[in-house]
Amino acid sequence: MNPDSDLAKLRAQFPRGGKLEWIGIRAARRAPVASVEQVEAIAGYGLTGDHYASKSNGKRQVTLIQAEHLEAVAKILGKFEVRAGDLRRNLLVSGINLFALRDRKFRVGAILLEGSGPCEPCSRMEEVLGVGGYNAMRGHGGITARILEGGMFKVGESVEPL
């Protein structure tokens, strides 16, 4: 895309940054998600203690989901609430459109990430959320990202597009 095009200029403008609301890691496949206040992000690898870190092929080093989508998924399912840990993602962020961060660099605190694609729901959503959980999550699954510069993710940090 031509960086001087009107569309490129629109894609570069954000009304505000976001905020890291929650962090979750899983020690093993199908293990419960552990909520933590901070976690080390290792560039090119993943999150310390998360089972995807050792299997990381470079695309799915960290997963992010938008807090505003929890309410949407809950309403689609007819539930009072859906918790971040139920959705099996690593980072819950609010106040910024994650889809707009796909294929671009952004920071969560001091950590530099690059959006690498959508994070589609898996069949576990039927188990965790009930009948229709997979379809309720479609379009609300968040994004995957690569860790370009590591450090510590801490709840409460800002999310800023570059």
N, C-alpha and C positions, 0 to 999 in steps of 0.2 A: 504494500500500500504506500502510495506517495505520502511522505510525512507532511507535506504542505496542503494536502487535500482537505476539503471541508470535513469529510468523515473522519479522517485521522485526527483533526483538531477536536472534534466532538468526543472521540474516544479517549482523548488525553485529559478531558475535564471531568473532575469529580466534585460533587457538592461539598463533601467533607471526607475526612478519613474515618476509619472504623476503630473498633476496640476488641481486643482478645478477651472473651468472656469466660472461657472454660478450656481445659486441656484434659485429654484422655489418652491413655496408652493401654495396649493389650500385650501381655507377656507371651502369649501363645495364640495360635489360631483357635477360634471358638471360646477363648477365655473371656471372662467378664472384663469390661472396660474399667480401668482404675482412674479415678479422677485425681489429678495432681495440681498443685499451685504453680509448679514450674517443672521444666524438663530440658535437658540438653539436646540441642539440635546439632548434628554433625554434618558438615558440608559433604555432599555427594553420597551420603549414607542413609540418614534417617534420624529417628529419635531414640535416645538411649532407653533401653528397656522395652521398646515396641517390637513386636514380632516381624513387622514389615521391614525393619531396618536391615536385618541380615539378608533379606531377599530382594532388596531394592535394586531395580534395574535402571534406576535413574529417573523414572517418570513419577513413581508413587512414593516418594520419600516422606511426604506428609500429606494428610487429607484435611480439608477445611470445609465447614458447612456454615451457612448463614443462620444466625439466631432467629431472624424474622421468619424463616421457613419452618421452624418448629411448630409455630401456631397454625400455619397453613396446612401442614401434614396432619396435625391433630384434628383440625376441622374436617378435612377430607375423610378421616377415619371415624369421625363422630366421637372423638375422645376429648376429655377435658384438657389433657396435656400430653406431649411427647417430650421426654428428657433427652438431653444431648448424648448421654452415654448409650441410650437405646440405638442410636443411629451409627455407632461404631466408627466415628470419625475422630481425628486427633484434636483439631482446633475448632472451637465455636467462636465466630466473630459476629459483631453487630455493626450496623451503621454504614455499611458499604456493600455494594453489589458485587459479590464474589465472581459472578459470571463475567463481569467486566475486567477481572484480573487474569482471566485465562490468557495464556500466550503473552504475558507481560511480567516485568519485574516489579516487586513490591516488598516493603519491609513490614515485619511484625517486630516492633521494638527495634533492636539493632540487627536482627537476622534478615538477611537478604534471600528472598524466595523468587522463584519464577514459576508462574502458573503453567502446568503442563497438560491440562485437559480436564474434562468433566469427571466427576467421581460418581459413576452410575450406581444405583442400588444393587444389592445382591439378593439372593434367595433367602438369606437370613432375615430379611425384613418381614417376611411372612411369619416366621417363628416369633420374632421379637414384637412386632406390631399387630399381628393377627391377620386374618383374611383381608386381602387387598393391600397389605402393607407395601408390597413391591410397587404396585401401581401408584399408591399414594406418594411414594418417594420419587417417582420419575419426574425429572425436571427440578427436583429440590435436593439432589444428592450432594451438591457442592462441587468442589474442584480438587484436583491433585496438584502437588507442586514439588519442585526440586529445591533442595537447600543449597544455595550458592555460597553463602557465608554463614557459618554456624555461630553458636552462642547459646544463651539460655532464653527459652520462651518463658514469660511470666504473665500470669493472669493480670489483666488490667492495662497491658501495653497497647500502644496505638498500632493501627494497621494503615499504612500509607502507600498509595501507588506511586511509582516513579515515572 
